[in-house]
């Protein structure tokens, strides 16, 4: 018999709903921060937008899981069991690429900190006949005060923590799906 309350204070359904809500909130906030400030940390074209879009997708899937738990939906939990595996694999790839890109682009980020938070632009992409773009957004100053190595280390740690939470949330979705299926087979439809 599997543990229905592993590492949770609440029962399986309520604990999974709380974890899903927490994950949805921090993924959506992270997506918004990537959309606003991601260009300062990730330098390839559309890289920050892709990472932010994936974080937004992950937050929306967390909200769908909460709705599935709230309605005791066998269909929705079954779909989530199948699709969340893909989300976990994409999350592992995204996390490793983000950490690598952040450590790889440290010279550009250091340049941004030294130049008052202006965004670094690759000099080879600038056209000498066109004026340089005027930057209205600046890099958050607190990132430069903390230190680049420390901030990148925290960022990588929280990406790994995000991956662990995704795996545990998948376990909760799978366990609740099994519980719904067993209750359906026994004739007790509401656990």
LINLIN-V175529 format. One line per field, one symbol per residue. psi: psi as a letter, one per 20 degrees, with the letter a starting at -180 (. if undefined). Layout:
psi=???
//
This chain:
psi=pqpikpkqhrrggghhhgghgghgghggghgghhhgjhhihpiqpjghhgghhghgghhhhghhgghghhiloggghgghhghhghhgghhgggghhggghghhkhhhhhgghhkkjqpppphiippiiqqqqpphqqqphhhhhhpgggghggghghhhhggghgghhgggggghggggghhghiioho.
//
